[in-house]
Amino acid sequence: MCAKRDILSTLSYFDLFQYPLTQTEIFMFLKNHYPLEEFTLALQNLVQENWIHKFDEFYSIRNDYGLVTRRRKGNIRAKQMLETSEKIAGFLSRFPFVRGVAVSGSLSKNFADEGSDIDLFIITAPGRLWLARTFMHLFKKLTFLVNRQHFFCMNYYIDEEVLQIREKNIYTATEVVTLLPLRGISAFENFYTHNAWSRDFLPNHSMKVSYVKEINKSFLKKAAELIFSNPAGDVLDRLLQKITSRRWAQKTHERKLNNRGILMGMDAGRHHSKPDPRNFQCKLLDMYDKKLQHVLGKYDGQLKAVY
């Protein structure tokens, strides 16, 4: 049954993060759509056949209840951090040229461990991404003085001129549909429209932003944007892109690692600033392919032996 293979594929992906799923979550992250009855039966059969394991309301391909304990603790910690995220998003939305703020990463999936940061996805006005990023990162330098830098991990920027994510795979699709927009309803409505391709990977996931607050422009924000909304602002934005790109290229050349042990690298373009996909995303996808080959290979092999 295809439903069984898709369930195994979904659980294998989240097993890379040691994250068991509920029945509803499995359904939401399937790569194909199935009638609920067919999906439920396939899930029950996989448990009975010992391909997956059920612990309370959670399912995993690993027979390890410790993963459930880990998830529950992480969910509690995430709830606390999301309350802080709401305040941070409200504050960051006041910066010039910021049009949208969302939580990304593990926190957007309702999980946080002791070392988790608040990862933020920022949408900026067209052609002013690097000005907005510079203003925000100058502020971040101050947060190191009070040991709050992990609350302001603004690691992914995109501007309204090019909202579509370039890389299209299960990892980026999952990151898109699990974003938690907190400010900028108009910006994220446009973002989801431009990234409808994610439904090719996750057709059961709906992307709605009706609960998101719009950004209110203060007098200071309007004034700052007016100052840089001219040809000089264009030149400065491009200059900041070059300076930042050069600095990050040097970090990569020196093999510097971030606090998660991942090589520091930036993919910097006119309309985006994000972690270099080669340093985490590509490695994760390779791990996922190998896990699928192992899990589905064993499953298909057993089916052939039976039939």
MIDOTI-858593 format. One record per residue (C-alpha): residue in three letters; residue number from 1; x, y, z. Coordinates in Angstrom, 3 decimals, padded with zeros to 6 digits. Example, Ala and Ser with C-alpha at 12.3 -4.5 7.8 and 13.67 -1.06 7.14 Angstrom:
LUMNU type seq       c1       c2       c3
LUMNU  ALA   1  012.300 -004.500  007.800
LUMNU  SER   2  013.670 -001.060  007.140
//
This chain:
LUMNU type seq       c1       c2       c3
LUMNU  MET   1  000.000  000.000  000.000
LUMNU  CYS   2  001.333  003.442 -000.962
LUMNU  ALA   3 -000.114  004.944  002.212
LUMNU  LYS   4  002.116  002.696  004.297
LUMNU  ARG   5  005.229  003.714  002.383
LUMNU  ASP   6  004.331  007.390  002.742
LUMNU  ILE   7  003.785  007.007  006.472
LUMNU  LEU   8  007.185  005.341  006.808
LUMNU  SER   9  008.739  008.123  004.710
LUMNU  THR  10  007.199  010.842  006.889
LUMNU  LEU  11  008.269  009.230  010.153
LUMNU  SER  12  011.757  008.633  008.715
LUMNU  TYR  13  012.117  012.339  007.918
LUMNU  PHE  14  011.178  013.475  011.415
LUMNU  ASP  15  013.296  010.710  012.934
LUMNU  LEU  16  016.288  012.672  011.658
LUMNU  PHE  17  015.293  015.212  014.315
LUMNU  GLN  18  014.393  012.525  016.896
LUMNU  TYR  19  010.821  013.791  016.795
LUMNU  PRO  20  007.869  011.362  017.071
LUMNU  LEU  21  004.561  012.514  015.563
LUMNU  THR  22  000.881  012.322  016.419
LUMNU  GLN  23 -001.562  010.747  013.978
LUMNU  THR  24 -002.751  014.172  012.831
LUMNU  GLU  25  000.811  015.358  012.268
LUMNU  ILE  26  001.685  012.285  010.212
LUMNU  PHE  27 -001.324  012.911  007.980
LUMNU  MET  28 -000.400  016.574  007.551
LUMNU  PHE  29  003.148  015.727  006.437
LUMNU  LEU  30  002.342  012.896  004.008
LUMNU  LYS  31  003.617  013.454  000.485
LUMNU  ASN  32  000.290  012.293 -000.985
LUMNU  HIS  33 -003.345  012.711 -000.041
LUMNU  TYR  34 -005.367  009.713  001.129
LUMNU  PRO  35 -008.917  009.243  002.401
LUMNU  LEU  36 -008.833  009.375  006.186
LUMNU  GLU  37 -010.109  005.798  006.503
LUMNU  GLU  38 -007.344  004.444  004.254
LUMNU  PHE  39 -004.690  006.385  006.127
LUMNU  THR  40 -005.944  005.283  009.551
LUMNU  LEU  41 -006.041  001.634  008.522
LUMNU  ALA  42 -002.519  001.814  007.069
LUMNU  LEU  43 -001.216  003.378  010.287
LUMNU  GLN  44 -002.853  000.710  012.446
LUMNU  ASN  45 -001.472 -002.067  010.256
LUMNU  LEU  46  002.067 -000.681  010.457
LUMNU  VAL  47  001.849 -000.721  014.250
LUMNU  GLN  48  000.459 -004.273  014.281
LUMNU  GLU  49  003.191 -005.394  011.882
LUMNU  ASN  50  005.806 -003.777  014.158
LUMNU  TRP  51  007.122 -001.438  011.458
LUMNU  ILE  52  006.383  001.556  013.638
LUMNU  HIS  53  005.837  001.960  017.366
LUMNU  LYS  54  003.056  003.774  019.223
LUMNU  PHE  55  003.737  005.418  022.564
LUMNU  ASP  56  000.641  007.108  023.997
LUMNU  GLU  57 -000.486  009.466  021.201
LUMNU  PHE  58  002.868  009.440  019.393
LUMNU  TYR  59  004.302  007.296  016.607
LUMNU  SER  60  007.930  006.618  015.732
LUMNU  ILE  61  009.993  004.220  013.641
LUMNU  ARG  62  012.200  003.806  016.727
LUMNU  ASN  63  011.235  001.649  019.675
LUMNU  ASP  64  012.329  004.279  022.168
LUMNU  TYR  65  009.936  005.882  024.644
LUMNU  GLY  66  012.662  008.352  025.554
LUMNU  LEU  67  011.882  010.235  022.346
LUMNU  VAL  68  008.365  010.917  023.657
LUMNU  THR  69  009.732  012.218  026.943
LUMNU  ARG  70  012.157  014.420  024.995
LUMNU  ARG  71  009.382  015.765  022.790
LUMNU  ARG  72  007.068  016.599  025.682
LUMNU  LYS  73  009.799  018.524  027.473
LUMNU  GLY  74  010.640  020.304  024.223
LUMNU  ASN  75  007.001  021.223  023.619
LUMNU  ILE  76  006.729  022.812  027.064
LUMNU  ARG  77  009.921  024.787  026.542
LUMNU  ALA  78  008.738  025.844  023.076
LUMNU  LYS  79  005.493  027.242  024.473
LUMNU  GLN  80  007.480  029.518  026.755
LUMNU  MET  81  009.822  030.620  023.966
LUMNU  LEU  82  006.925  031.324  021.593
LUMNU  GLU  83  005.488  033.760  024.112
LUMNU  THR  84  008.825  035.587  024.009
LUMNU  SER  85  008.850  035.355  020.194
LUMNU  GLU  86  005.615  037.316  019.971
LUMNU  LYS  87  007.202  040.249  021.791
LUMNU  ILE  88  010.377  040.011  019.702
LUMNU  ALA  89  008.405  039.991  016.452
LUMNU  GLY  90  006.526  043.102  017.525
LUMNU  PHE  91  009.801  044.841  018.284
LUMNU  LEU  92  011.611  043.797  015.093
LUMNU  SER  93  008.662  044.791  012.920
LUMNU  ARG  94  009.405  048.415  013.853
LUMNU  PHE  95  012.723  048.375  012.007
LUMNU  PRO  96  012.888  050.202  008.657
LUMNU  PHE  97  011.855  048.194  005.587
LUMNU  VAL  98  010.695  045.144  007.580
LUMNU  ARG  99  007.425  043.817  006.117
LUMNU  GLY 100  007.038  040.454  007.845
LUMNU  VAL 101  008.440  038.469  010.775
LUMNU  ALA 102  007.974  034.734  011.374
LUMNU  VAL 103  009.416  032.052  013.626
LUMNU  SER 104  011.226  029.267  011.776
LUMNU  GLY 105  013.378  026.231  012.611
LUMNU  SER 106  012.557  023.753  015.373
LUMNU  LEU 107  010.586  026.337  017.336
LUMNU  SER 108  008.107  026.710  014.462
LUMNU  LYS 109  007.435  022.984  014.912
LUMNU  ASN 110  006.710  023.509  018.607
LUMNU  PHE 111  009.997  022.123  019.889
LUMNU  ALA 112  012.905  023.650  021.782
LUMNU  ASP 113  015.724  022.005  023.685
LUMNU  GLU 114  018.085  023.647  026.140
LUMNU  GLY 115  020.278  024.986  023.353
LUMNU  SER 116  017.528  026.215  021.027
LUMNU  ASP 117  017.526  029.723  019.614
LUMNU  ILE 118  014.614  031.767  018.350
LUMNU  ASP 119  015.174  031.478  014.608
LUMNU  LEU 120  013.491  034.226  012.620
LUMNU  PHE 121  012.415  034.532  008.991
LUMNU  ILE 122  012.232  038.145  007.797
LUMNU  ILE 123  010.511  039.627  004.747
LUMNU  THR 124  011.733  043.084  003.697
LUMNU  ALA 125  010.706  045.760  001.244
LUMNU  PRO 126  011.992  045.307 -002.337
LUMNU  GLY 127  015.597  046.375 -002.828
LUMNU  ARG 128  016.166  047.196  000.828
LUMNU  LEU 129  016.973  043.796  002.298
LUMNU  TRP 130  020.580  044.608  003.136
LUMNU  LEU 131  019.748  047.922  004.757
LUMNU  ALA 132  017.086  046.248  006.896
LUMNU  ARG 133  019.414  043.381  007.763
LUMNU  THR 134  022.235  045.737  008.737
LUMNU  PHE 135  020.002  047.832  011.001
LUMNU  MET 136  018.748  044.682  012.728
LUMNU  HIS 137  022.160  043.077  013.132
LUMNU  LEU 138  023.667  046.256  014.539
LUMNU  PHE 139  020.996  046.001  017.205
LUMNU  LYS 140  021.784  042.308  017.712
LUMNU  LYS 141  025.356  043.182  018.662
LUMNU  LEU 142  023.919  044.963  021.696
LUMNU  THR 143  022.063  041.811  022.765
LUMNU  PHE 144  025.391  040.066  023.395
LUMNU  LEU 145  025.956  042.488  026.270
LUMNU  VAL 146  022.937  041.055  028.112
LUMNU  ASN 147  023.295  037.458  026.839
LUMNU  ARG 148  020.080  037.600  024.809
LUMNU  GLN 149  021.578  037.039  021.372
LUMNU  HIS 150  019.879  033.629  021.074
LUMNU  PHE 151  016.510  035.432  021.053
LUMNU  PHE 152  017.415  037.254  017.836
LUMNU  CYS 153  018.694  034.659  015.344
LUMNU  MET 154  017.607  036.474  012.189
LUMNU  ASN 155  019.142  033.978  009.805
LUMNU  TYR 156  016.847  034.062  006.775
LUMNU  TYR 157  015.890  037.205  004.860
LUMNU  ILE 158  013.914  037.523  001.654
LUMNU  ASP 159  012.473  040.604 -000.009
LUMNU  GLU 160  009.064  041.189 -001.584
LUMNU  GLU 161  010.475  041.382 -005.107
LUMNU  VAL 162  011.455  037.691 -005.202
LUMNU  LEU 163  009.386  035.782 -002.652
LUMNU  GLN 164  009.666  032.300 -004.125
LUMNU  ILE 165  012.158  029.985 -002.405
LUMNU  ARG 166  014.704  028.826 -004.973
LUMNU  GLU 167  015.413  025.347 -003.570
LUMNU  LYS 168  012.372  023.088 -003.843
LUMNU  ASN 169  012.575  019.858 -001.856
LUMNU  ILE 170  011.049  018.144  001.165
LUMNU  TYR 171  013.209  020.150  003.560
LUMNU  THR 172  012.332  023.585  002.179
LUMNU  ALA 173  008.671  022.601  001.735
LUMNU  THR 174  008.511  021.554  005.390
LUMNU  GLU 175  010.153  024.794  006.481
LUMNU  VAL 176  007.708  026.852  004.382
LUMNU  VAL 177  004.512  025.222  005.660
LUMNU  THR 178  005.646  025.229  009.294
LUMNU  LEU 179  006.603  028.906  009.440
LUMNU  LEU 180  004.794  030.760  012.222
LUMNU  PRO 181  004.136  034.274  010.897
LUMNU  LEU 182  003.729  036.787  013.718
LUMNU  ARG 183  003.764  040.148  011.925
LUMNU  GLY 184  002.911  041.171  008.369
LUMNU  ILE 185 -000.238  039.416  007.160
LUMNU  SER 186 -000.060  040.940  003.659
LUMNU  ALA 187  003.581  039.975  003.195
LUMNU  PHE 188  002.979  036.363  004.198
LUMNU  GLU 189 -000.171  036.029  002.111
LUMNU  ASN 190  001.981  036.960 -000.891
LUMNU  PHE 191  004.775  034.683  000.296
LUMNU  TYR 192  002.493  031.652  000.458
LUMNU  THR 193  001.024  032.469 -002.953
LUMNU  HIS 194  004.522  032.483 -004.464
LUMNU  ASN 195  005.416  029.233 -002.692
LUMNU  ALA 196  002.352  027.172 -003.557
LUMNU  TRP 197  004.832  024.637 -005.003
LUMNU  SER 198  005.215  023.319 -001.439
LUMNU  ARG 199  001.870  021.552 -001.921
LUMNU  ASP 200  003.605  019.279 -004.433
LUMNU  PHE 201  005.515  017.866 -001.458
LUMNU  LEU 202  002.957  018.352  001.324
LUMNU  PRO 203 -000.564  018.442 -000.166
LUMNU  ASN 204 -002.365  018.045  003.168
LUMNU  HIS 205 -000.898  021.161  004.748
LUMNU  SER 206 -002.857  024.407  004.623
LUMNU  MET 207 -001.022  027.708  004.865
LUMNU  LYS 208 -003.174  030.368  006.510
LUMNU  VAL 209 -002.202  033.682  008.057
LUMNU  SER 210 -005.543  035.049  009.195
LUMNU  TYR 211 -004.304  035.339  012.788
LUMNU  VAL 212 -001.225  037.402  011.911
LUMNU  LYS 213 -001.053  041.031  012.935
LUMNU  GLU 214 -000.299  043.632  010.295
LUMNU  ILE 215  002.716  045.867  010.729
LUMNU  ASN 216  001.954  049.395  011.830
LUMNU  LYS 217  004.441  051.966  010.596
LUMNU  SER 218  005.498  054.400  013.284
LUMNU  PHE 219  006.608  057.937  012.535
LUMNU  LEU 220  010.263  056.962  013.044
LUMNU  LYS 221  009.961  053.984  010.712
LUMNU  LYS 222  008.315  056.096  008.020
LUMNU  ALA 223  010.968  058.776  008.405
LUMNU  ALA 224  013.861  056.299  008.198
LUMNU  GLU 225  012.391  054.657  005.105
LUMNU  LEU 226  011.879  058.026  003.458
LUMNU  ILE 227  015.544  058.928  004.014
LUMNU  PHE 228  016.752  055.787  002.211
LUMNU  SER 229  014.066  055.577 -000.497
LUMNU  ASN 230  016.185  057.138 -003.208
LUMNU  PRO 231  019.128  056.290 -005.519
LUMNU  ALA 232  021.563  056.760 -002.637
LUMNU  GLY 233  019.662  054.105 -000.738
LUMNU  ASP 234  020.051  051.748 -003.713
LUMNU  VAL 235  023.812  052.276 -003.735
LUMNU  LEU 236  024.101  051.805  000.015
LUMNU  ASP 237  022.016  048.614 -000.038
LUMNU  ARG 238  024.244  047.075 -002.714
LUMNU  LEU 239  027.371  048.156 -000.860
LUMNU  LEU 240  026.161  046.522  002.344
LUMNU  GLN 241  025.469  043.327  000.408
LUMNU  LYS 242  029.055  043.256 -000.887
LUMNU  ILE 243  030.577  043.996  002.518
LUMNU  THR 244  028.477  041.366  004.294
LUMNU  SER 245  029.038  038.730  001.605
LUMNU  ARG 246  032.798  039.269  001.751
LUMNU  ARG 247  032.837  038.977  005.548
LUMNU  TRP 248  030.842  035.726  005.522
LUMNU  ALA 249  032.957  034.259  002.730
LUMNU  GLN 250  035.973  034.814  004.976
LUMNU  LYS 251  034.259  032.962  007.839
LUMNU  THR 252  033.583  030.023  005.541
LUMNU  HIS 253  037.162  030.084  004.260
LUMNU  GLU 254  038.427  029.945  007.850
LUMNU  ARG 255  036.110  026.972  008.555
LUMNU  LYS 256  034.381  028.698  011.454
LUMNU  LEU 257  031.508  026.802  013.086
LUMNU  ASN 258  028.333  028.145  014.652
LUMNU  ASN 259  027.107  027.118  018.105
LUMNU  ARG 260  025.491  024.018  016.586
LUMNU  GLY 261  028.748  022.828  015.065
LUMNU  ILE 262  027.697  023.674  011.503
LUMNU  LEU 263  030.098  025.396  009.103
LUMNU  MET 264  029.257  029.091  008.904
LUMNU  GLY 265  028.288  030.136  005.411
LUMNU  MET 266  025.894  032.516  003.715
LUMNU  ASP 267  024.059  032.371  000.421
LUMNU  ALA 268  023.815  036.086 -000.334
LUMNU  GLY 269  021.888  037.522 -003.261
LUMNU  ARG 270  020.201  040.749 -004.204
LUMNU  HIS 271  016.882  039.527 -002.822
LUMNU  HIS 272  017.870  036.972 -000.189
LUMNU  SER 273  020.254  036.297  002.686
LUMNU  LYS 274  020.200  032.792  004.099
LUMNU  PRO 275  022.393  029.964  005.399
LUMNU  ASP 276  024.335  028.279  002.611
LUMNU  PRO 277  022.257  025.178  001.661
LUMNU  ARG 278  025.437  023.144  001.198
LUMNU  ASN 279  026.291  023.341  004.903
LUMNU  PHE 280  023.125  021.802  006.377
LUMNU  GLN 281  020.254  021.396  003.946
LUMNU  CYS 282  022.125  019.250  001.411
LUMNU  LYS 283  023.649  017.070  004.122
LUMNU  LEU 284  020.244  016.551  005.735
LUMNU  LEU 285  018.672  015.558  002.418
LUMNU  ASP 286  021.473  013.087  001.825
LUMNU  MET 287  020.878  011.566  005.274
LUMNU  TYR 288  017.153  011.355  004.503
LUMNU  ASP 289  017.769  009.581  001.184
LUMNU  LYS 290  019.972  007.015  002.905
LUMNU  LYS 291  017.423  006.469  005.679
LUMNU  LEU 292  014.641  005.987  003.132
LUMNU  GLN 293  016.718  003.483  001.195
LUMNU  HIS 294  017.233  001.521  004.399
LUMNU  VAL 295  013.668  001.686  005.771
LUMNU  LEU 296  011.737  001.308  002.522
LUMNU  GLY 297  014.248 -001.225  001.231
LUMNU  LYS 298  013.525 -003.480  004.209
LUMNU  TYR 299  009.780 -002.904  003.877
LUMNU  ASP 300  009.673 -003.655  000.140
LUMNU  GLY 301  011.914 -006.674  000.687
LUMNU  GLN 302  009.494 -008.148  003.204
LUMNU  LEU 303  006.559 -007.568  000.886
LUMNU  LYS 304  008.319 -009.477 -001.889
LUMNU  ALA 305  009.087 -012.318  000.499
LUMNU  VAL 306  005.405 -012.537  001.505
LUMNU  TYR 307  004.020 -012.367 -002.020
//
